[in-house]
Amino acid sequence: MKFIISGKNIPVSDGLRTAVEDKLGKLERYFTADTEVIVTLSMEKERQKIEVTIPVKGNIIRSEQTSNDMYVSIDLVEEVIERQLRKYKNKIIDRKQSGGNFQQAFIDNEYEESEDVKIIRSKKFDIKPMYPEDACVQMELLGHSFFVFNNAETDQINVVYKRKGNTYGLIEPEY
């Protein structure tokens, strides 16, 4: 695999380069030697983000992970890409397509689909009517990245969410 590693607002040290190549190098068993892996490391405030893009035969396998430690982000992104690869492999077999950049051993191997959705926690709470701006304040007070509320203007269930650049989004139902 050929790694193309770049940094935004962060110098790509030898340690980071080695960590990326070691961790994502585990994916070598899936790809041919000429597969390109495009990695972008970036830092915004205390958030450290890694974006990995792997172009394969007309498709793109991509993952982006953020944490407060770049090495943790690197670990997370490798796990996500491996899951995506298993799903993509099954798609190739179902459609009887050629493997493209994938090694034949990967395509021939059987992998269990362990992607069952499991809800591990359920929460109930009282929804009070409020304005979207008040919902944003409540979301910030709770330290969450989204907040479900009853919009006092429309009397509908809405969601506010935190966007990049300290901005907010509002999701409203469309009937």
TORLO-431046 format. One record per residue: residue number from 1; x, y, z of N, C-alpha, C in turn; residue in three letters. Coordinates in Angstrom, 3 decimals. Each point is the difference from the previous one (the first is absolute). Layout:
# TORLO-431046
nr, n.X, n.Y, n.Z, ca.X, ca.Y, ca.Z, c.X, c.Y, c.Z, rest
NUM, X, Y, Z, X, Y, Z, X, Y, Z, ALA
...
# end
This chain:
# TORLO-431046
nr, n.X, n.Y, n.Z, ca.X, ca.Y, ca.Z, c.X, c.Y, c.Z, rest
1, 0.850, -1.181, 0.000, -0.850, 1.181, 0.000, 0.887, 1.232, 0.000, MET
2, -0.483, 1.024, -0.679, 0.731, 1.263, -0.067, -0.730, 1.027, 0.855, LYS
3, 0.696, 0.526, 0.997, -0.607, 0.975, 0.900, 0.326, 1.411, -0.458, PHE
4, -1.010, 0.856, -0.063, 0.174, 1.420, -0.263, -0.507, 0.697, 1.257, ILE
5, 0.920, 0.473, 0.834, -0.358, 0.559, 1.302, 0.283, 1.493, -0.005, ILE
6, -1.015, 0.788, 0.381, 0.184, 1.448, 0.081, -0.616, 0.503, 1.303, SER
7, 0.377, 1.204, 0.387, -0.506, 0.585, 1.236, -0.569, 1.378, -0.220, GLY
8, -1.081, 0.313, 0.714, -0.594, 1.338, 0.005, 0.102, 0.508, 1.433, LYS
9, 0.668, 1.101, 0.185, 0.193, 0.593, 1.334, 0.753, -0.930, 0.947, ASN
10, 0.699, -0.967, -0.553, 0.776, -0.925, 0.829, 1.164, -0.530, -0.840, ILE
11, 1.202, 0.045, 0.552, 1.125, -0.591, -0.742, -0.081, -1.524, 0.081, PRO
12, 0.297, -0.662, -1.105, -0.028, -1.460, -0.025, 1.375, -0.485, 0.451, VAL
13, 0.096, -0.331, 1.284, 1.271, -0.457, 0.566, 0.280, -1.433, -0.440, SER
14, 1.228, -0.424, 0.202, 0.366, -1.381, -0.322, -0.832, -0.984, 0.827, ASP
15, -0.267, 0.362, 1.255, -0.798, -0.856, 0.881, -1.419, -0.185, -0.519, GLY
16, -0.626, 1.118, -0.442, -1.348, -0.087, -0.548, -0.007, -0.792, -1.300, LEU
17, 0.981, 0.263, -0.851, 0.096, -0.706, -1.285, 0.132, -1.507, 0.251, ARG
18, 0.862, -0.368, 0.951, 0.199, -1.416, 0.328, -1.283, -0.613, 0.564, THR
19, -0.683, 0.737, 0.884, -1.244, -0.510, 0.599, -1.060, -0.241, -1.074, ALA
20, -0.126, 0.943, -0.938, -0.983, -0.146, -1.080, 0.354, -1.193, -0.878, VAL
21, 1.267, -0.088, -0.401, 0.415, -1.095, -0.885, -0.109, -1.357, 0.682, GLU
22, 0.316, -0.059, 1.304, -0.112, -1.266, 0.728, -1.458, -0.425, 0.148, ASP
23, -0.834, 0.935, 0.449, -1.404, -0.345, 0.267, -0.744, -0.286, -1.305, LYS
24, 0.108, 0.897, -0.967, -0.713, -0.199, -1.266, 0.701, -1.035, -0.871, LEU
25, 1.251, -0.293, 0.312, 0.728, -1.050, -0.712, -0.636, -1.361, 0.211, GLY
26, -0.767, -0.140, 1.092, -0.712, -1.260, 0.252, -1.024, -0.275, -1.094, LYS
27, -0.408, 1.048, -0.715, -0.978, -0.151, -1.064, 0.630, -0.563, -1.271, LEU
28, 1.339, -0.161, -0.001, 0.711, -0.513, -1.172, -0.511, -1.359, -0.443, GLU
29, -0.479, -0.781, 0.961, -0.478, -1.343, -0.341, -1.241, 0.039, -0.886, ARG
30, -0.658, 1.160, -0.075, -1.190, 0.135, -0.820, 0.285, 0.527, -1.407, TYR
31, 1.063, 0.806, -0.123, 0.231, 0.737, -1.242, 1.220, -0.484, -0.766, PHE
32, 0.035, 0.356, -1.283, 1.182, -0.270, -0.805, 1.063, 1.040, 0.361, THR
33, 1.232, -0.259, -0.404, 1.130, 0.858, 0.377, -0.098, 1.414, -0.573, ALA
34, -0.687, 0.186, -1.128, -0.054, 1.325, -0.619, -1.179, 0.856, 0.463, ASP
35, -0.713, -0.434, 1.029, -1.134, 0.771, 0.525, 0.510, 1.228, 0.748, THR
36, -0.608, 1.167, -0.307, 0.365, 1.241, 0.691, -0.910, 0.218, 1.197, GLU
37, 0.601, 0.421, 1.095, -0.748, 0.342, 1.210, 0.314, 1.462, 0.297, VAL
38, -1.010, 0.853, -0.108, 0.187, 1.436, 0.212, -0.419, 0.329, 1.426, ILE
39, 0.955, 0.505, 0.776, -0.232, 0.278, 1.415, 0.237, 1.493, 0.257, VAL
40, -0.973, 0.644, 0.639, 0.152, 1.401, 0.382, -0.182, 0.103, 1.508, THR
41, 1.013, 0.522, 0.666, -0.054, 0.226, 1.443, -0.259, 1.487, 0.208, LEU
42, -0.899, 0.339, 0.917, -0.250, 1.416, 0.261, -0.303, 0.219, 1.475, SER
43, 0.161, 1.257, 0.390, -0.224, 0.356, 1.393, -0.795, 1.301, 0.050, MET
44, -1.107, -0.008, 0.730, -0.820, 1.182, 0.232, -0.227, 0.102, 1.494, GLU
45, 0.505, 1.046, 0.608, -0.052, 0.153, 1.458, 0.582, -1.244, 0.646, LYS
46, -0.755, -0.697, 0.861, 0.547, -1.220, 0.603, -0.452, -1.259, -0.740, GLU
47, -0.714, 0.169, -1.113, -0.480, -1.147, -0.773, 1.043, -0.424, -1.030, ARG
48, 0.330, -1.277, -0.011, 0.990, -0.535, -0.926, -0.712, -0.976, -0.921, GLN
49, 0.069, 0.280, -1.296, -0.797, -0.748, -0.967, 0.886, -0.672, -1.040, LYS
50, -0.410, -1.207, -0.391, 0.656, -0.713, -1.091, -1.074, -0.336, -1.032, ILE
51, 0.325, 0.265, -1.266, -0.891, -0.351, -1.105, 0.764, -0.967, -0.891, GLU
52, -0.609, -1.132, -0.303, 0.633, -1.007, -0.851, -0.907, -0.258, -1.193, VAL
53, 0.579, 0.078, -1.195, -0.740, -0.251, -1.228, 0.755, -1.037, -0.813, THR
54, -0.711, -1.046, -0.401, 0.606, -1.056, -0.816, -0.872, -0.184, -1.244, ILE
55, 0.464, 0.512, -1.158, -0.778, -0.207, -1.224, 0.140, -1.443, -0.482, PRO
56, -1.131, -0.678, -0.224, 0.010, -1.380, -0.498, -1.044, -0.171, -1.087, VAL
57, 0.431, -0.300, -1.183, -0.852, -0.381, -1.128, -1.332, 0.754, -0.063, LYS
58, 0.071, 1.286, -0.227, -1.216, 0.788, -0.174, -0.691, 0.401, 1.288, GLY
59, 0.493, -0.446, 1.133, -0.580, 0.367, 1.292, 1.084, 0.592, 0.883, ASN
60, -0.426, 0.515, 1.129, 0.947, 0.552, 0.968, -0.340, -0.582, 1.364, ILE
61, 1.020, -0.497, 0.666, -0.164, -0.423, 1.385, 0.585, 1.135, 0.821, ILE
62, -0.809, 0.567, 0.885, 0.429, 1.201, 0.700, -0.466, -0.043, 1.447, ARG
63, 0.850, 0.504, 0.867, -0.384, 0.134, 1.391, 0.688, 1.226, 0.579, SER
64, -0.661, 0.585, 0.962, 0.529, 1.189, 0.665, -0.276, -0.192, 1.484, GLU
65, 1.023, 0.128, 0.813, -0.174, -0.183, 1.440, 0.658, 1.162, 0.739, GLN
66, -0.637, 0.413, 1.081, 0.489, 1.127, 0.782, 0.041, -0.385, 1.465, THR
67, 1.063, 0.399, 0.673, 0.083, -0.165, 1.454, 0.961, 1.080, 0.505, SER
68, 0.319, -0.041, 1.285, 0.947, 0.989, 0.506, 1.434, -0.524, -0.028, ASN
69, 0.208, -1.180, -0.577, 1.334, -0.584, -0.149, 0.110, -0.618, -1.393, ASP
70, 0.975, 0.433, -0.777, 0.138, -0.460, -1.380, 0.185, -1.509, -0.086, MET
71, 0.723, -0.573, 0.950, 0.246, -1.442, -0.032, -1.295, -0.787, 0.217, TYR
72, -0.897, 0.528, 0.831, -1.308, -0.625, 0.207, -0.814, 0.099, -1.291, VAL
73, 0.051, 1.154, -0.650, -0.713, 0.191, -1.264, 0.492, -0.985, -1.054, SER
74, 1.305, -0.237, -0.033, 0.585, -0.945, -0.967, -0.538, -1.405, 0.260, ILE
75, -0.054, -0.404, 1.285, -0.535, -1.320, 0.344, -1.463, -0.135, -0.426, ASP
76, -0.793, 1.037, 0.275, -1.422, -0.035, -0.319, -0.247, -0.109, -1.498, LEU
77, 0.754, 0.757, -0.777, -0.227, 0.030, -1.446, 0.321, -1.355, -0.628, VAL
78, 0.996, -0.689, 0.517, 0.366, -1.309, -0.546, -1.135, -1.002, 0.227, GLU
79, -0.617, 0.028, 1.181, -1.102, -0.909, 0.304, -1.194, 0.258, -0.912, GLU
80, -0.316, 1.259, -0.223, -1.149, 0.360, -0.833, 0.234, -0.438, -1.444, VAL
81, 1.194, 0.231, -0.510, 0.292, -0.390, -1.382, -0.065, -1.512, -0.161, ILE
82, 0.479, -0.731, 0.985, -0.052, -1.456, -0.086, -1.462, -0.489, -0.068, GLU
83, -0.875, 0.615, 0.784, -1.430, -0.338, -0.046, -0.581, 0.321, -1.378, ARG
84, 0.355, 1.168, -0.530, -0.497, 0.394, -1.316, 0.466, -0.976, -1.072, GLN
85, 1.234, -0.456, 0.117, 0.547, -0.931, -0.984, -0.779, -1.309, -0.016, LEU
86, -0.366, -0.504, 1.167, -0.765, -1.244, 0.054, -1.361, 0.165, -0.681, ARG
87, -0.643, 1.151, 0.247, -1.285, 0.270, -0.641, 0.175, 0.107, -1.510, LYS
88, 1.022, 0.732, -0.417, 0.252, 0.223, -1.422, 0.320, -1.310, -0.704, TYR
89, 0.744, -0.861, 0.676, 0.361, -1.304, -0.564, -1.254, -0.814, -0.286, LYS
90, -0.937, -0.012, 0.930, -1.241, -0.739, -0.203, -0.796, 0.575, -1.172, ASN
91, 0.079, 1.300, -0.181, -0.672, 0.649, -1.117, 0.612, -0.458, -1.327, LYS
92, 1.319, -0.098, -0.046, 0.701, -0.457, -1.203, -0.448, -1.415, -0.348, ILE
93, -0.047, -0.878, 1.003, -0.379, -1.394, -0.227, -1.457, -0.093, -0.428, ILE
94, -0.884, 0.767, 0.655, -1.424, -0.033, -0.342, -0.228, 0.419, -1.447, ASP
95, 0.774, 0.951, -0.479, -0.183, 0.500, -1.362, 0.911, -0.694, -1.010, ARG
96, 0.794, -0.930, 0.498, 0.934, -0.763, -0.844, 0.898, 0.925, -0.822, LYS
97, 0.520, 1.040, 0.670, 0.903, 0.943, -0.656, 1.426, -0.467, 0.164, GLN
98, 0.892, 0.591, -0.766, 1.420, -0.315, 0.200, 0.483, 0.752, 1.227, SER
99, 1.066, -0.481, 0.588, 0.485, 0.547, 1.259, 0.752, 1.305, -0.103, GLY
100, 0.437, 0.398, -1.189, 0.722, 1.262, -0.135, 1.289, -0.006, 0.782, GLY
101, 0.120, 0.894, 0.992, 1.225, 0.150, 0.790, 0.118, -1.013, 1.130, ASN
102, -0.969, -0.904, 0.138, 0.030, -0.930, 1.110, 0.763, -1.262, -0.344, PHE
103, 0.684, -0.546, 1.007, 0.682, -1.273, -0.185, -1.041, -1.107, -0.108, GLN
104, 0.268, -1.003, -0.809, -0.945, -1.084, -0.213, -0.287, -0.759, 1.293, GLN
105, 1.011, -0.136, 0.866, -0.185, -0.717, 1.268, -1.063, 0.685, 0.858, ALA
106, -0.036, 1.332, -0.024, -1.000, 0.749, 0.761, -1.392, -0.260, -0.560, PHE
107, -0.134, -0.027, -1.302, -1.298, -0.205, -0.621, -0.489, -1.429, 0.232, ILE
108, 0.919, -0.967, -0.045, -0.375, -1.399, 0.170, -0.345, -0.356, 1.443, ASP
109, 0.563, 0.729, 0.958, -0.219, -0.291, 1.413, -1.444, 0.281, 0.407, ASN
110, -0.519, -0.786, 0.900, -1.338, 0.223, 0.532, 0.109, 0.847, 1.266, GLU
111, -0.787, 1.035, 0.087, -0.041, 0.845, 1.186, -1.434, 0.052, 0.493, TYR
112, -0.133, -0.080, 1.318, -1.329, 0.088, 0.583, -0.447, 1.444, 0.005, GLU
113, -1.250, 0.192, -0.281, -0.585, 1.326, 0.090, -0.375, 0.236, 1.459, GLU
114, 0.795, 0.736, 0.708, -0.302, 0.272, 1.407, -0.460, 1.440, 0.150, SER
115, -0.757, 0.454, -0.953, -0.427, 1.391, -0.015, -1.440, 0.173, 0.484, GLU
116, -0.460, -0.899, 0.875, -1.337, 0.139, 0.532, -0.069, 1.261, 0.844, ASP
117, -1.054, 0.750, -0.182, -0.194, 1.211, 0.783, -0.511, -0.408, 1.368, VAL
118, 0.699, 0.420, 1.019, -0.400, -0.336, 1.369, -0.178, 1.286, 0.787, LYS
119, -1.181, 0.199, 0.508, -0.252, 1.149, 0.865, 0.342, -0.453, 1.405, ILE
120, 0.991, 0.640, 0.591, 0.461, -0.438, 1.313, -0.521, 0.888, 1.128, ILE
121, -0.619, 1.119, -0.379, -0.513, 0.881, 1.034, -1.218, 0.729, -0.535, ARG
122, -1.006, 0.109, 0.810, -1.209, 0.721, -0.366, -0.228, 1.087, 1.038, SER
123, -0.450, 1.157, -0.450, -0.165, 1.125, 0.907, -1.362, 0.638, -0.215, LYS
124, -0.663, 0.363, 1.069, -1.259, 0.724, -0.082, 0.164, 1.308, 0.763, LYS
125, -0.565, 1.049, -0.584, 0.066, 1.279, 0.685, -1.200, 0.847, -0.386, PHE
126, -0.316, 0.947, 0.860, -1.128, 0.891, -0.210, 0.385, 1.048, -1.047, ASP
127, -0.802, 0.125, -1.042, 0.279, 0.983, -1.049, -0.878, 1.222, 0.238, ILE
128, 0.651, 1.120, 0.290, -0.724, 1.241, 0.245, 0.120, 0.898, -1.231, LYS
129, -1.051, 0.743, -0.302, 0.092, 0.924, -1.132, 1.070, 1.066, 0.258, PRO
130, 0.823, 0.249, -0.990, 1.013, 1.051, 0.100, 0.363, 0.469, -1.392, MET
131, 0.670, 1.126, -0.066, 0.450, 0.551, -1.275, 1.345, -0.627, -0.365, TYR
132, 0.310, -0.079, -1.295, 1.259, -0.628, -0.419, 1.247, 0.584, 0.676, PRO
133, 0.016, 1.307, 0.205, 1.147, 0.636, 0.651, 0.151, -0.491, 1.441, GLU
134, -1.141, -0.157, 0.699, 0.027, -0.523, 1.371, 0.472, -1.453, 0.012, ASP
135, -0.389, -0.768, -1.024, 0.423, -1.395, -0.104, 1.519, -0.076, -0.186, ALA
136, 0.571, 0.948, -0.750, 1.461, 0.035, -0.186, 0.699, 0.269, 1.326, CYS
137, -0.550, 0.914, 0.776, 0.580, 0.309, 1.317, -0.077, -1.238, 0.889, VAL
138, -1.152, -0.680, -0.004, -0.175, -1.211, 0.811, 0.987, -1.086, -0.428, GLN
139, 0.179, -0.146, -1.319, 0.933, -0.998, -0.528, 1.419, 0.293, 0.504, MET
140, 0.394, 1.265, -0.033, 1.335, 0.392, 0.473, 0.149, -0.283, 1.494, GLU
141, -1.040, 0.294, 0.772, 0.048, -0.255, 1.442, 0.179, -1.481, 0.306, LEU
142, -0.614, -0.851, -0.820, 0.110, -1.442, 0.197, 1.310, -0.565, -0.560, LEU
143, 0.664, 0.758, -0.870, 1.241, -0.470, -0.601, -0.233, -1.024, -1.100, GLY
144, -1.178, 0.023, -0.620, -0.321, -0.934, -1.074, 0.258, 0.632, -1.364, HIS
145, -0.008, -0.829, -1.047, 0.198, 0.526, -1.350, -1.343, 0.164, -0.723, SER
146, -1.097, -0.449, 0.605, -1.337, 0.210, -0.554, -1.001, 0.056, 1.149, PHE
147, -1.199, 0.523, -0.304, -1.028, 0.106, 1.031, -1.371, -0.094, -0.674, PHE
148, -0.862, -0.881, 0.516, -1.354, -0.188, -0.520, -0.941, 0.845, 0.847, VAL
149, -0.908, 0.749, -0.665, -0.903, 0.869, 0.742, -1.291, 0.203, -0.789, PHE
150, -1.024, 0.512, 0.690, -1.264, 0.363, -0.629, 0.086, 1.490, -0.337, ASN
151, -0.035, 0.316, -1.283, 0.137, 1.385, -0.439, -1.252, 0.788, 0.385, ASN
152, 0.171, 1.049, 0.809, -1.122, 0.805, 0.490, -0.674, 0.760, -1.138, ALA
153, 0.732, 0.279, -1.087, -0.576, 0.738, -1.123, -0.877, -0.892, -0.875, GLU
154, 0.420, -1.236, -0.218, -0.699, -0.891, -0.942, -0.735, -1.152, 0.689, THR
155, 0.243, -0.207, 1.287, -0.551, -1.113, 0.766, 0.347, -1.357, -0.622, ASP
156, 1.222, -0.102, -0.535, 0.499, -1.243, -0.578, 1.301, -0.384, 0.695, GLN
157, 0.320, -1.300, -0.043, 1.265, -0.477, 0.547, 1.114, 0.400, -0.969, ILE
158, 1.025, 0.666, 0.512, 1.151, 0.442, -0.787, 1.282, -0.462, 0.682, ASN
159, 1.097, 0.100, -0.726, 1.320, -0.315, 0.548, 0.938, 1.136, -0.358, VAL
160, 0.721, 0.503, 0.983, 1.101, 0.929, -0.280, 1.284, -0.792, 0.161, VAL
161, 1.009, 0.352, -0.793, 1.271, -0.710, 0.074, 1.147, 0.966, -0.212, TYR
162, 1.142, -0.378, 0.545, 1.189, 0.829, -0.085, 0.708, -0.287, -1.316, LYS
163, 0.370, 1.049, -0.710, 0.725, -0.125, -1.257, 1.426, 0.484, 0.196, ARG
164, 0.828, -0.209, -1.014, 1.379, 0.488, 0.066, -0.008, 1.517, 0.052, LYS
165, 1.021, 0.561, 0.598, 0.123, 1.451, 0.062, -0.938, 0.645, 0.993, GLY
166, -0.370, -0.727, 1.046, -0.905, 0.508, 1.044, -1.294, 0.575, -0.559, ASN
167, -0.585, -0.687, -0.970, -1.310, 0.371, -0.510, -0.970, -1.128, 0.330, THR
168, -1.272, 0.253, -0.223, -1.023, -0.967, 0.357, -0.892, -0.294, -1.198, TYR
169, -0.587, -1.189, 0.004, -0.949, -0.389, -1.030, -1.323, -0.364, 0.646, GLY
170, -1.078, 0.082, -0.776, -1.328, -0.323, 0.479, -0.613, -1.010, -0.965, LEU
171, -0.498, -1.102, 0.523, -0.676, -1.006, -0.811, -1.483, 0.060, 0.332, ILE
172, -0.807, 0.247, -1.047, -1.442, 0.067, 0.161, -0.662, -1.064, -0.863, GLU
173, -1.124, -0.556, 0.455, -0.674, -1.009, -0.824, -0.695, 0.668, -1.189, PRO
174, -0.092, -0.768, -1.082, -0.709, 0.478, -1.185, -1.128, -0.979, -0.277, GLU
175, -1.194, 0.476, 0.067, -1.159, -0.896, -0.191, -0.609, 0.203, -1.363, TYR
# end
